[in-house]
Amino acid sequence: MSTAWGKAGRFTAKALGIKLQDKDPYDEVTRGESIISNHTTSSFVEEPPHTAEFLRELVPSGRQLGDYALSLFPFTSWIGHYNLQWLVGDLIAGITIGAIVIPQGMAYAQLANLEPQFGLYSSFMGVLLYWFFATSKDITIGPVAVLSSLTGDVVANVMAELPDVPGHVIASALSILAGAVVLFIGLIRCGWIVDIISLTSLSAFMTGSALNIAVGQLPTLMGIKGFSTRDPAYLVFIHTLQGLPRTKLDAAMGLTALFMLYGIRSLCNYVAKRWPQHQRVAFFLSTLRTVFVILLYTMISWLVNKDLPRGTSKFKILYSVPRGLKNAAVPVLNKTLASKLAGSLPATVIVLLIEHIAIAKSFGRINNYTIDPSQEMVAIGVTNMLGPFLGAYAATGSFSRTAVKSKAGVRTPFAGVITAIVVLLAIYALPAVFYYIPNAALAAVIIHAVGDLITPPNTVYQFWLVSPLEVIIFFVGVFVTIFSTIENGIYCTVCLSFAVLLFRILKAQGRFLGRVKVHSVLGDHVIGDDPRKPVDGGYGTFTGSSSLDAPYRNIFLPLTHADGSNPEIELDNPYPGIFIYRFSEGFNYPNASHTLEYMVRYIHKNTRRTTLSHFDRPGDRPWNDPGPSKRKVKAAARAGIDSNEVGVNLHLPTLKAIILDFSSVNNIDITSVQQLIDVRNQLDRYASPDVVDWHVACISNRWTKRALVSAGFGYPSTLPDGQIRRWKSIFSVAEIGGEQSAAATAEQEVNEKEFGPTLSARGRVAQQQQQQRGSSMDIESGSNTDDTEAAGNLKATASGSERVPAAAAAAARSRFGSTSGGRTVAVHGINRPLFHVDLTSALQSAIANVEARAEFTATKSSIKGMEPAATPTPTSPSQENFQGGSASGALGTTNSRPTLGTSLPPYEMVDPRKEGSSSV
């Protein structure tokens, strides 16, 4: 059946003009026998990943679906183990938070342009629903200052356009819409989306919002009226200063309450430090300071206003607060209202997420547990969708209450139920007491609460030490919030952070590496210099055993010392004409062009062409290379120097090999692979008629290997006639037109110039025949055709298989000793000889191939001098050797007879009995 499907697939591909993946030229060396030894090693052929495998990974299994369903209700994992000790801790923490959230909830409701009871409704629903879906024991969901202020702005703006719609209806509709968005993100398990918001954005948003809210509460604190507190913070502050002559008795209540809140906290902190044995008591007294201040000023307000007619007071108070859940109803959400709220929805969702997730993660790390951001979004979403049915508005995690809850010794998320009971009792039993709460005292509570959200100067200084650029983003966000709105501040910081990230990716510039030998020093001696203490298996690759030749290992550092390494270390290219290039910010479509352009510029600067360009007439030169000036040409002629050598540094090496370090690359895409193919074609022309080896080290993703293999990387190319062959593009505008394309024409012109029109035409015919034979294996199906002539006709012959095992087995025995009790296995697939486990093996392989090619060229030249003249062929000796060359990770493969100059490359093996040991 698979054969039938394979034939059908090949027929369809042929009908559509699709050229299937060329057969792996190193595949046949693995057929029949082990390439090392049946006693010491076993070969390993790496299979490429298939699309079917990828699709299977996307489809969840029945077990995964069951786990997903259970993950929606995390309380099932711990509720069965609930015990009395946990209950005691939850009772203390729940009652404490309940006492705090009641005054804070009413105060934050005023920020939201709502009546105080709506803050109590939000406080009740937040803590009641959260514990069902919680993955954090510390977080407390309810009204918070920033989200309440944002809601208040939205309510004010929508009421200006829809004056007939009550404010609490608008707030409830906003809560439902934002909750639905967050719930959807959580259900599809995309909680990672919050990671795109940087810590800089979060700190700027919190600082700017805190300043905005605090300034906005100053008029209430001072009893000043006559202007809108919803204006930008700087305008509110100016108007407050202008209105100081209109200050009323509210200032006495507000300022003293604010002073008392800070005074109690400072006193409790001093007591905790001075008398550590009373630290627990001091903590609870400090925690309940808000309750104490509100009760104290409520009593003062009652004493002052009890004899006045109902509805009048000497300073502003809350007045009547309805008893019970009077606003429980189905929320109103129609098309008109939703359209008015759509513009404010992104900012509301961002505020819902970033503060809650940041708080939950922080306290999870402190208390040694891990939260699930996606599940936390489910909790936030459900809370904000169901809360409006009881009159609640948008709620999220509170920093101040979460910190108190953690310090109070909470044991499980069930403490939220205790808090909900306390809030519910307050809703039904305390509305009469709420009547006399001064508004100025609530303003003092708000200012005191948001004061802790302001980023202190020392933290900003730490920002500067880590990333000065992000400090600028921080201050931009703060100033935009102060001089504009909280929404604009959020958008500004997020966009700036994303722009900086995009700039760093787009302008990423890799590093060229140089090799240096290092010793590891422990105490006053070099590790490994004592032969009685072998360290070969535990400290990496060492050579040498005497004090004169202390063990060392190779490391690779940037040639420019841009990593901060000691500039006194002299680094250079590890071998003339061989370059090691490390990508710095991945390798994808945003940065592929920039990083490869830098690589090409550096190579051109530090090498010369293999064959100097020869131009008989000035008009033969390309426009972008007009050559030296006439004065220099005349001077060269007088000195007897060829004009084509003017300006060329003949001491520079020619390009021989490029080693790409993929240690920072996980995935690559079509654009980056196409850019790599284009650069390969460019450098092949630059180094023509020699061949440029492309080695890739430290690949960590099978799909990345598959992409590189599909583009022709991973094994040597075959250029039997010595002519330039452009690597097949994935998609290139220059390739449109096939054989008549601009790329094909340019290739033909270069080959005609080098070899003449006859040999160039012969080479094109050979290339077409080779392409027709080469499409014998589909990387998706892995099916092979009956055609066994792979590109390059590479096979493991008896001669090759007899020469290789002896040397490799000897190396294995030298490295591991006797292998009678075990075996040695290959680390990487031998069918990918130019993919390497590390830079050392890649460099050894590149040097071995380059030296073997040079040796073969010299040998062939000497043989030609003794042989009679023969018909010249356009085949380059180095390319001929390259056809049968060898590389790390696989053994040398030859044509029908052994090829002169073939060297035994390093072969990466590991002894399964010795974990971590390797032989290179």
C-alpha positions in Angstrom: 0.0 0.0 0.0 2.8 2.4 0.9 4.5 1.6 -2.4 1.3 2.4 -4.3 0.9 5.7 -2.4 4.5 6.5 -3.1 4.1 5.9 -6.9 0.9 7.9 -6.9 2.7 10.7 -5.1 5.6 10.7 -7.5 3.2 10.7 -10.5 1.3 13.6 -9.1 4.5 15.5 -8.4 5.7 14.9 -11.9 2.4 16.1 -13.4 2.6 19.3 -11.3 6.2 19.9 -12.1 7.3 19.4 -8.5 10.9 18.2 -8.0 11.0 15.9 -5.1 13.7 16.0 -2.5 17.0 14.7 -3.9 18.2 11.4 -2.5 20.5 11.6 0.5 24.0 11.1 -1.0 25.2 9.6 2.2 22.3 7.2 2.7 23.9 4.2 1.0 26.9 4.0 3.3 24.6 2.7 6.0 23.3 -0.3 4.0 24.6 -3.7 4.9 27.2 -3.4 7.5 28.4 -1.1 10.3 30.8 1.4 9.0 33.1 1.2 12.0 33.1 -2.3 13.4 30.5 -4.8 14.3 32.3 -5.3 17.6 33.0 -1.7 18.8 30.4 0.6 17.2 27.0 0.8 15.5 26.0 3.2 12.8 23.2 5.7 13.3 21.2 7.1 10.4 19.1 10.1 11.4 15.6 10.2 9.9 14.1 13.5 9.1 10.8 14.5 10.8 7.7 14.2 8.7 4.6 16.3 8.5 2.4 13.4 9.8 4.5 13.3 12.9 4.0 17.1 13.4 0.2 16.7 13.0 0.1 13.8 15.4 1.7 16.0 18.0 -1.0 18.6 17.5 -3.9 16.2 18.0 -4.5 15.6 21.7 -4.9 12.0 23.0 -7.7 10.9 25.2 -5.5 11.1 28.2 -4.5 14.7 27.3 -8.1 15.7 27.0 -8.8 14.2 30.4 -5.9 16.1 31.9 -7.1 19.3 30.2 -10.6 18.9 31.8 -9.1 18.3 35.2 -6.7 21.3 34.8 -9.7 23.6 34.6 -10.6 22.8 38.2 -7.3 22.7 40.1 -9.0 22.5 43.5 -9.7 18.8 42.9 -6.0 18.1 43.5 -6.0 19.4 47.0 -9.5 19.7 48.4 -9.5 16.0 49.4 -6.6 16.6 51.6 -8.0 19.6 53.4 -7.4 19.4 57.2 -7.9 21.4 60.3 -4.4 23.0 60.3 -5.0 24.3 56.8 -8.4 25.7 58.0 -6.9 27.6 60.8 -4.4 29.4 58.5 -7.2 30.1 56.0 -9.5 31.5 58.7 -6.9 34.0 59.9 -5.9 35.1 56.4 -9.5 35.2 55.1 -10.8 37.3 58.0 -7.9 39.7 57.7 -8.4 40.2 54.0 -12.1 40.6 54.5 -11.5 43.4 56.9 -9.2 45.1 54.5 -11.2 44.7 51.3 -14.4 46.3 52.7 -13.1 49.8 53.0 -10.8 49.4 50.0 -13.7 48.1 47.8 -15.9 51.1 48.6 -13.0 53.5 48.0 -12.2 52.0 44.7 -15.8 52.1 43.6 -15.6 55.9 43.8 -12.6 55.7 41.5 -14.8 53.8 39.0 -17.5 56.5 39.1 -19.8 54.1 40.9 -21.6 54.0 44.2 -19.8 52.3 47.1 -21.9 49.1 47.1 -20.6 48.1 43.7 -17.1 47.8 45.2 -18.5 45.5 47.8 -20.2 43.4 45.1 -17.0 43.1 43.2 -15.1 42.2 46.3 -17.6 39.4 47.1 -17.7 37.8 43.7 -13.9 38.0 43.2 -12.9 36.0 46.2 -15.9 33.6 46.0 -15.3 32.4 42.5 -11.6 32.4 42.3 -10.8 29.5 44.5 -12.5 27.0 42.1 -10.0 27.8 39.3 -7.0 29.1 41.3 -3.5 27.9 40.9 -2.2 30.5 43.5 -3.0 30.4 47.2 -2.0 34.0 47.8 -3.7 36.0 45.1 -6.8 38.0 46.0 -9.2 39.0 43.2 -11.3 42.1 43.7 -11.4 45.8 42.9 -8.0 47.4 42.4 -7.0 51.1 42.1 -5.7 51.0 38.5 -8.5 49.0 37.0 -11.1 51.0 38.9 -9.6 54.2 37.6 -9.6 52.9 34.1 -13.2 51.8 34.5 -14.1 55.2 35.8 -12.7 56.8 32.7 -14.6 54.5 30.4 -17.8 55.0 32.4 -17.5 58.8 32.2 -16.7 58.7 28.4 -19.6 56.4 27.5 -22.1 58.2 29.8 -21.2 61.4 27.8 -22.4 59.7 24.6 -25.2 57.5 26.2 -26.6 59.6 29.1 -29.5 57.3 29.5 -27.4 54.3 30.4 -26.5 54.1 34.2 -22.8 53.9 35.1 -23.0 50.5 36.7 -24.5 49.0 33.5 -21.6 50.3 31.5 -19.1 49.0 34.1 -20.8 45.5 34.1 -20.8 45.4 30.3 -17.1 46.2 30.2 -16.4 43.5 32.7 -18.3 40.9 30.7 -16.5 41.8 27.4 -13.0 41.8 29.0 -13.8 38.6 30.9 -14.9 36.8 27.8 -11.6 37.8 26.0 -9.5 36.7 28.9 -11.4 33.5 29.4 -11.0 32.5 25.7 -7.2 33.1 25.9 -7.1 30.9 29.0 -9.2 28.1 27.6 -7.0 27.8 24.5 -4.0 27.7 26.9 -2.3 30.8 25.5 -1.3 32.3 28.8 2.2 32.8 27.4 0.8 35.9 25.7 1.5 38.0 28.8 5.2 37.4 28.3 5.2 39.9 25.4 4.7 42.6 28.0 8.0 43.5 29.5 8.8 44.3 33.1 9.6 47.8 32.1 6.1 48.3 30.7 4.6 46.9 33.9 6.7 49.1 36.3 6.0 52.2 34.2 2.3 51.4 34.0 2.1 50.9 37.8 4.1 54.0 38.6 2.3 56.3 36.2 -1.1 54.9 37.3 -0.3 55.3 41.0 0.8 58.9 40.5 -2.3 59.6 38.3 -4.6 58.1 40.9 -3.0 59.7 43.9 -3.1 63.2 42.3 -6.7 62.5 41.3 -7.6 61.9 45.0 -6.1 65.2 46.2 -9.2 67.3 45.6 -11.3 64.8 47.5 -8.7 64.7 50.3 -8.8 68.5 50.6 -12.5 69.0 49.9 -11.8 71.1 46.8 -14.4 71.2 44.0 -14.9 73.1 40.8 -13.0 71.0 38.2 -12.9 67.4 36.9 -10.6 64.9 38.6 -10.6 62.9 35.4 -8.4 65.3 33.6 -4.7 64.5 33.1 -2.8 64.3 36.3 -0.7 67.5 35.7 -3.9 69.5 35.2 -5.6 68.1 38.3 -2.5 69.0 40.3 -2.4 72.5 39.0 -6.1 73.0 39.7 -5.7 71.6 43.2 -3.0 74.2 43.9 -5.2 76.9 42.5 -8.1 75.7 44.7 -6.2 75.6 48.0 -8.0 78.7 49.2 -11.3 76.7 48.8 -10.1 74.0 51.1 -12.8 72.7 53.5 -13.1 70.7 56.7 -12.5 67.5 54.6 -8.8 68.4 54.6 -8.6 67.9 58.4 -10.2 64.4 58.1 -8.2 63.4 55.0 -4.7 64.7 55.9 -4.8 63.3 59.5 -6.1 60.0 58.3 -3.3 59.8 55.7 -0.7 60.7 58.3 -2.1 58.1 60.7 -2.0 55.4 58.1 1.7 56.0 57.5 2.4 56.5 61.1 0.9 53.2 62.2 2.8 51.4 59.6 6.1 53.0 60.5 5.5 52.3 64.2 4.7 48.6 63.6 7.8 48.2 61.4 9.9 49.7 64.2 8.4 47.4 66.8 9.0 44.4 64.6 12.7 45.3 64.2 13.2 46.4 67.8 11.4 43.4 69.4 11.4 40.5 67.0 9.5 38.3 69.4 6.5 40.6 68.8 6.9 40.6 65.1 3.7 38.6 64.4 1.6 41.0 66.5 3.1 44.0 64.9 2.3 42.5 61.5 -1.4 42.1 62.2 -1.6 45.6 63.8 0.0 47.0 60.7 -2.3 45.0 58.4 -5.5 46.2 60.1 -4.5 49.8 60.2 -6.9 50.6 57.3 -9.8 49.1 59.3 -8.8 51.0 62.5 -8.5 54.3 60.7 -11.8 53.9 58.9 -13.6 52.9 62.1 -12.0 55.8 64.0 -13.0 58.4 61.5 -16.4 56.9 61.0 -16.9 57.3 64.8 -15.7 60.9 64.6 -18.0 61.6 61.7 -20.9 60.1 63.6 -20.2 62.3 66.6 -19.9 65.4 64.4 -23.0 64.8 62.1 -25.4 62.7 64.2 -27.5 65.7 65.1 -27.7 67.1 61.6 -30.7 66.4 59.3 -30.3 63.2 57.3 -28.6 63.9 54.0 -26.5 66.8 55.3 -23.1 66.8 56.9 -20.2 69.2 57.8 -17.9 67.3 55.4 -18.6 64.9 52.6 -19.6 61.4 53.7 -20.9 58.3 51.9 -24.5 58.6 53.0 -26.9 55.8 52.3 -25.5 52.4 51.2 -28.1 49.9 50.1 -28.4 46.7 52.2 -28.0 43.4 50.4 -27.4 42.6 46.8 -29.9 45.1 45.4 -28.4 45.2 41.9 -28.5 41.5 41.2 -29.9 41.1 37.6 -29.0 40.0 34.2 -26.5 42.5 32.8 -27.4 44.7 29.9 -25.1 44.3 26.8 -26.3 45.3 23.4 -24.7 46.2 20.2 -24.7 49.9 20.8 -23.1 49.6 24.2 -20.5 47.0 23.0 -19.5 49.3 20.1 -18.9 52.2 22.5 -16.7 49.9 24.8 -14.7 48.3 22.0 -12.1 51.1 21.9 -11.3 50.7 25.6 -11.3 46.9 25.6 -7.6 46.3 24.8 -6.4 48.5 27.6 -8.8 46.8 30.0 -7.7 43.3 29.0 -4.0 44.3 29.4 -4.6 45.7 32.9 -6.6 42.6 33.9 -3.8 40.4 32.8 -0.4 42.0 33.5 -1.0 43.0 37.1 -2.6 39.7 38.1 -0.2 37.4 36.4 2.8 39.4 37.6 1.6 39.3 41.2 0.8 35.6 41.0 4.1 34.6 39.5 6.1 36.7 42.1 4.3 35.2 45.1 4.5 31.7 43.6 8.3 32.0 43.4 8.4 33.3 46.9 6.3 30.5 48.4 7.7 27.7 46.2 4.9 26.8 43.9 4.2 27.4 40.2 1.2 29.1 38.8 -0.4 28.3 35.4 -0.9 31.6 33.6 -3.5 30.1 31.3 -5.6 28.8 34.2 -5.3 32.1 36.0 -6.8 33.7 32.9 -9.7 31.2 33.2 -10.2 32.3 36.8 -10.1 36.0 35.9 -12.4 35.5 32.9 -15.0 33.5 34.8 -15.0 36.0 37.7 -15.5 39.0 35.4 -18.2 37.2 33.4 -20.3 36.0 36.3 -19.7 39.0 38.7 -21.9 41.4 36.8 -24.9 39.2 37.5 -24.7 40.5 41.1 -23.7 44.0 40.1 -19.9 43.7 40.2 -17.5 45.5 37.9 -14.1 44.5 36.5 -11.8 42.9 39.1 -8.3 41.4 39.1 -5.5 40.5 41.5 -4.6 43.1 44.1 -0.9 43.5 45.1 -1.5 45.0 48.6 -4.1 42.4 49.6 -2.1 39.5 48.1 1.0 40.6 50.1 -1.1 40.7 53.3 -2.7 37.4 52.6 0.7 35.7 52.1 2.2 37.2 55.3 -0.9 36.2 57.2 -0.1 32.5 56.7 -2.7 31.5 54.1 -2.6 27.8 53.3 -5.0 27.2 50.4 -7.1 29.2 48.0 -10.1 28.3 50.1 -9.3 31.4 52.2 -11.2 33.3 49.6 -14.5 31.7 50.8 -13.8 33.0 54.3 -13.2 36.5 52.9 -16.5 36.2 50.8 -18.4 35.4 54.0 -17.0 38.4 55.8 -17.8 40.7 52.8 -21.3 39.3 52.6 -21.9 39.9 56.3 -20.8 43.5 55.8 -23.1 44.0 52.8 -26.1 42.9 55.0 -25.1 44.0 58.5 -23.0 47.2 58.2 -24.7 49.6 55.7 -25.9 51.8 58.6 -22.2 52.2 59.7 -21.1 53.0 56.2 -23.4 56.0 56.1 -20.9 58.1 58.2 -17.6 57.1 56.5 -15.9 60.3 55.4 -15.0 60.5 51.7 -11.7 62.2 52.6 -10.8 59.2 54.7 -11.5 56.9 51.8 -9.3 59.1 49.6 -6.5 58.8 52.2 -6.9 55.0 52.0 -6.6 55.1 48.2 -3.5 57.3 48.2 -1.9 55.2 50.9 -2.6 52.0 48.9 -1.3 53.2 45.6 1.8 54.7 47.2 3.4 51.3 47.3 3.0 50.9 43.5 5.4 53.7 42.8 8.8 52.4 41.6 11.4 53.6 44.1 14.5 55.5 42.8 16.8 52.6 43.8 14.9 50.2 41.5 15.1 52.7 38.6 18.9 52.8 39.2 19.0 49.0 39.0 17.1 49.3 35.7 19.8 51.7 34.5 22.6 49.2 35.4 20.9 46.4 33.5 19.5 48.2 30.5 19.8 52.0 30.1 17.5 52.0 27.1 14.7 50.6 29.0 15.0 53.3 31.6 14.1 55.8 28.9 11.0 53.6 28.0 10.1 53.6 31.7 10.1 57.4 32.0 8.3 57.8 28.7 5.5 55.6 30.0 5.3 57.5 33.3 5.2 60.9 31.6 2.7 59.8 29.0 0.4 58.5 31.8 0.8 61.7 33.8 0.3 64.1 30.9 -2.3 62.0 29.1 -4.2 58.9 30.3 -3.5 55.5 31.7 -4.6 53.9 28.5 -2.1 55.9 26.4 0.6 55.1 28.9 -0.1 51.4 28.6 -0.1 51.5 24.8 3.0 53.6 24.7 5.2 51.4 26.9 4.1 48.2 25.2 4.7 49.6 21.8 8.1 51.0 22.7 9.2 47.7 24.3 8.1 45.8 21.2 9.8 48.3 18.9 13.1 47.8 20.9 12.7 44.0 20.7 12.0 44.2 17.0 15.0 46.5 16.4 17.3 44.1 18.2 16.0 41.2 16.2 16.2 43.0 12.9 19.6 44.5 13.5 21.0 41.3 15.1 24.7 40.9 14.1 26.4 37.6 14.7 30.0 37.1 15.9 33.0 35.6 14.2 34.8 33.4 16.6 38.4 32.6 17.2 39.9 29.6 19.0 41.9 29.7 22.2 43.2 27.0 24.4 42.3 27.3 28.1 43.2 25.5 31.3 40.9 25.0 34.3 42.6 26.1 37.5 41.3 24.9 40.9 43.1 26.5 43.8 46.8 26.7 42.8 47.0 23.9 40.3 45.8 23.1 36.9 43.0 20.5 36.8 44.2 17.3 35.1 48.0 17.9 35.6 48.1 15.0 38.1 47.9 11.7 36.1 46.6 10.0 39.3 43.5 12.1 39.1 41.9 11.6 35.7 39.4 14.3 34.8 38.8 13.5 31.1 35.2 12.4 31.6 34.1 15.2 33.9 35.8 18.3 32.6 35.4 18.2 28.9 38.0 17.6 26.2 41.5 17.6 27.5 44.9 16.7 26.0 48.2 16.4 27.6 49.2 14.9 30.9 52.4 16.5 32.1 53.0 19.8 33.8 54.8 21.0 30.6 51.8 20.2 28.5 48.9 20.7 31.0 45.5 19.6 30.0 43.6 22.1 27.9 40.5 22.4 26.0 39.4 24.5 23.0 36.9 27.4 23.5 35.7 29.9 20.9 35.4 33.6 21.7 34.3 36.5 19.5 37.3 37.9 17.6 36.3 41.5 18.7 36.0 40.5 22.4 32.5 42.0 22.2 31.4 39.5 24.9 33.7 41.3 27.5 36.4 38.7 27.4 39.9 39.8 28.2 41.2 41.8 25.3 44.8 40.7 26.0 43.8 37.2 24.7 45.0 37.1 21.1 42.4 35.6 18.9 42.5 34.9 15.2 40.7 32.8 12.7 41.2 29.2 13.6 42.6 28.3 10.2 43.4 30.4 7.1 40.2 30.7 5.0 38.0 29.0 7.6 35.5 31.2 9.5 33.3 30.4 12.5 30.1 32.5 12.6 27.7 32.4 15.6 24.2 33.8 15.2 23.3 36.1 18.1 19.5 36.6 18.1 18.2 33.5 16.3 18.0 33.2 12.6 14.6 34.0 11.1 13.1 36.3 8.5 13.4 39.6 10.4 17.2 39.4 10.9 18.3 36.9 8.2 19.3 39.6 5.7 21.2 41.8 8.1 23.2 39.1 9.8 24.2 37.4 6.6 25.2 40.7 4.9 27.5 41.3 7.8 29.0 37.8 7.5 29.6 38.3 3.7 31.2 41.8 4.3 33.5 40.4 6.9 34.5 37.5 4.7 35.2 39.7 1.7 37.3 42.0 3.9 39.4 39.2 5.2 39.9 37.0 2.1 40.6 37.4 -1.5 39.1 35.7 -4.6 40.6 32.3 -5.5 41.0 33.4 -9.1 41.7 37.1 -9.7 39.3 38.7 -12.1 40.7 39.3 -15.5 39.4 42.2 -17.6 41.0 42.8 -21.0 39.2 46.1 -21.5 37.9 48.7 -19.0 34.4 48.2 -20.5 34.5 44.5 -19.4 34.4 45.5 -15.7 31.1 45.6 -13.9 29.8 49.0 -12.9 30.1 48.3 -9.2 33.8 47.4 -9.5 35.3 50.0 -11.8 38.8 49.0 -10.6 41.8 51.1 -9.7 42.3 54.6 -11.0 44.3 55.2 -14.2 47.2 56.6 -12.2 47.5 53.4 -10.2 47.2 51.3 -13.3 50.1 53.2 -14.9 52.2 52.9 -11.8 51.6 49.1 -11.7 52.6 48.8 -15.3 55.8 50.6 -14.7 56.5 48.3 -11.7 55.7 45.2 -13.8 52.6 44.3 -11.8 49.4 43.0 -13.4 46.7 45.6 -13.4 44.2 43.0 -12.1 46.4 42.6 -8.9 46.2 46.3 -8.1 44.5 46.9 -4.8 44.4 43.1 -4.0 46.1 41.9 -0.8 47.7 38.7 -2.0 48.6 37.8 1.5 45.0 37.2 2.4 43.8 33.6 2.3 41.1 32.3 0.0 37.8 31.3 1.3 37.7 27.5 2.1 35.0 26.8 4.7 32.3 28.4 6.8 31.2 27.0 10.1 27.8 28.2 11.4 27.2 28.0 15.1 23.4 27.3 15.6 23.6 27.2 19.4 21.3 30.2 19.6 19.0 29.1 16.8 15.9 27.0 17.4 13.7 27.3 14.3 14.4 28.7 10.9 11.9 29.6 8.2 11.7 29.8 4.4 13.0 33.3 4.2 16.1 32.6 6.3 16.9 29.4 4.4 16.5 31.2 1.0 18.8 34.0 2.2 21.3 31.3 3.2 21.1 29.7 -0.2 21.6 33.1 -1.9 24.7 33.8 0.2 26.0 30.3 -0.5 25.7 30.9 -4.3 27.4 34.3 -3.9 30.3 32.9 -2.0 30.6 29.9 -4.3 31.1 32.4 -7.2 33.6 34.3 -5.0 35.7 31.2 -4.3 35.3 29.6 -7.7 36.8 27.2 -8.9 37.4 26.0 -5.4 34.5 24.7 -3.2 33.4 26.3 0.0 32.5 23.8 2.7 29.5 24.7 4.9 29.5 23.0 8.3 26.8 23.5 10.9 27.3 22.9 14.6 25.0 22.7 17.6 21.7 22.2 15.9 19.1 21.5 18.5 15.9 21.0 16.5 15.1 18.2 14.1 12.9 20.5 11.9 15.9 22.9 11.6 18.0 20.0 10.3 15.2 19.0 7.9 15.1 22.6 6.5 18.8 22.8 6.1 19.0 19.4 4.4 16.2 20.3 2.0 18.3 23.3 0.9 21.4 21.2 0.3 23.2 21.6 3.6 24.5 18.7 5.7 26.7 16.9 3.2 29.2 17.9 0.5 28.2 19.1 -2.9 29.3 17.4 -6.1 30.7 19.5 -8.9 32.3 17.0 -11.2 33.0 19.4 -14.1 34.4 22.3 -12.0 31.8 24.7 -13.3 29.8 27.0 -11.0 26.4 25.5 -10.1 24.0 27.7 -8.3 22.2 26.0 -5.4 18.5 25.5 -6.1 16.4 28.3 -4.7 13.2 27.8 -2.7 11.7 31.0 -4.1 13.6 33.8 -5.7 12.4 36.5 -8.1 15.7 36.0 -10.1 14.8 32.4 -10.7 11.4 33.1 -12.3 11.6 31.8 -15.9 13.4 28.6 -15.1 16.3 28.0 -17.6 15.7 31.4 -19.1 15.7 33.2 -15.8 18.2 36.0 -14.9 20.0 33.7 -12.5 20.5 31.0 -15.1 21.8 33.6 -17.6 24.2 35.0 -15.1 25.5 31.5 -14.3 26.0 30.8 -18.0 27.9 34.0 -18.6 30.3 33.3 -15.8 30.9 29.7 -16.9 31.4 30.8 -20.6 34.0 33.3 -19.4 35.9 30.7 -17.4 35.6 27.6 -19.6 34.3 28.8 -23.0 30.9 28.3 -24.6 31.4 24.6 -25.5 32.3 23.3 -22.1 29.7 25.5 -20.5 27.0 24.0 -22.7 28.3 20.5 -21.9 28.1 21.3 -18.2 24.5 22.5 -18.5 23.5 19.2 -20.1 25.2 17.2 -17.4 23.5 19.3 -14.7 20.1 18.6 -16.3 20.8 14.9 -16.5 21.9 14.9 -12.9 18.7 16.7 -11.7 16.6 14.2 -13.6 18.3 11.3 -11.8 18.5 13.0 -8.5 14.8 13.3 -7.6 14.7 9.9 -6.0 13.6 10.4 -2.5 10.7 12.3 -0.9 11.6 13.7 2.5 7.9 13.4 3.6 7.3 9.8 2.7 10.9 8.6 2.8 10.3 6.4 -0.2 13.1 5.5 -2.6 12.9 5.0 -6.3 14.5 2.2 -8.2 17.2 4.6 -9.4 20.2 4.0 -7.2 22.4 6.6 -8.9 22.3 9.3 -6.3 23.8 12.8 -6.8 27.5 12.3 -7.0 27.2 8.5 -7.2 28.5 8.1 -3.7 28.8 4.5 -2.4 30.7 2.7 0.3 33.1 0.4 -1.5 35.0 -2.5 -0.1 38.1 -0.5 -0.2 36.6 2.3 1.7 34.9 0.1 4.3 38.1 -1.8 5.0 40.3 1.3 5.5 37.9 3.0 7.8 37.1 0.5 10.5 40.7 -0.2 11.4 41.5 3.4 12.1 38.2 4.2 13.8 38.3 1.0 15.9 41.8 1.9 17.0 40.6 5.4 18.0 37.7 3.9 19.9 39.9 1.5 21.8 42.4 4.2 22.5 39.6 6.4 23.9 37.5 3.9 25.8 39.9 1.0 26.3 38.5 -2.5 25.9 35.0 -2.5 24.6 34.3 -6.2 25.3 31.7 -5.2 27.8 30.0 -2.6 25.7 29.9 -0.7 22.5 30.6 2.7 21.0 27.8 4.5 19.2 27.6 7.5 16.9 26.3 10.8 18.3 24.9 12.2 15.1 23.6 10.5 12.0 26.3 9.5 9.5 24.0 10.6 6.7 24.5 14.2 7.8 28.3 14.4 7.8 28.5 18.2 7.9 26.3 18.5 10.9 28.4 18.5 14.1 27.8 18.1 17.8 30.0 21.1 18.7 32.4 23.6 17.2 35.5 21.6 17.9 34.4 18.7 15.8 33.2 21.0 13.1 36.6 22.8 13.0 38.5 19.5 12.9 36.4 18.3 10.1 36.8 21.5 8.1 40.5 21.5 8.5 40.8 17.8 7.6 38.9 18.4 4.4 40.8 21.5 3.4 44.2 19.9 4.0 43.2 16.7 2.2 42.1 18.7 -0.8 45.4 20.7 -0.8 47.4 17.4 -0.6 45.4 15.9 -3.4 45.9 19.0 -5.6 49.6 18.8 -5.1 49.7 15.1 -5.8 47.7 15.4 -8.9 49.9 18.2 -10.2 53.0 16.1 -9.8 51.3 13.2 -11.5 50.3 15.4 -14.4 53.9 16.4 -14.8 55.0 12.8 -15.4 52.0 11.7 -17.6 51.7 12.4 -21.3 49.5 15.3 -22.2 45.8 14.5 -22.3 42.7 16.2 -23.3 42.0 18.9 -20.7 38.9 18.7 -18.6 37.2 21.5 -16.7 37.1 19.5 -13.5 38.8 21.3 -10.6 41.1 19.0 -8.6 39.7 20.4 -5.3 36.2 19.8 -6.4 37.1 16.3 -7.6 38.5 15.6 -4.2 35.5 17.2 -2.6 33.2 14.8 -4.4 34.8 11.9 -2.5 35.8 13.9 0.6 34.9 13.1 4.1 33.6 15.0 7.1 32.9 14.8 10.7 30.0 12.5 11.6 30.5 10.2 8.7 33.3 8.3 7.0 34.9 9.1 3.7 32.9 7.9 0.7 34.4 7.4 -2.7 33.5 6.8 -6.3 34.1 3.5 -8.0 37.7 3.6 -6.9 39.6 5.2 -4.0 40.2 8.9 -4.4 43.6 10.4 -3.8 43.8 12.8 -0.9 40.9 11.3 1.1 41.5 11.8 4.8 39.9 10.1 7.8 37.9 12.8 9.5 37.1 13.1 13.2 34.1 10.9 14.0 31.9 11.7 16.9 31.2 8.8 19.2 30.1 8.1 22.7 30.5 5.2 25.0 27.0 4.3 26.4 28.7 3.0 29.5 30.3 6.3 30.4 27.7 9.1 30.7 29.0 12.4 29.4 32.2 11.1 27.8 32.8 11.7 24.1 35.5 11.2 21.5 36.1 13.7 18.8 
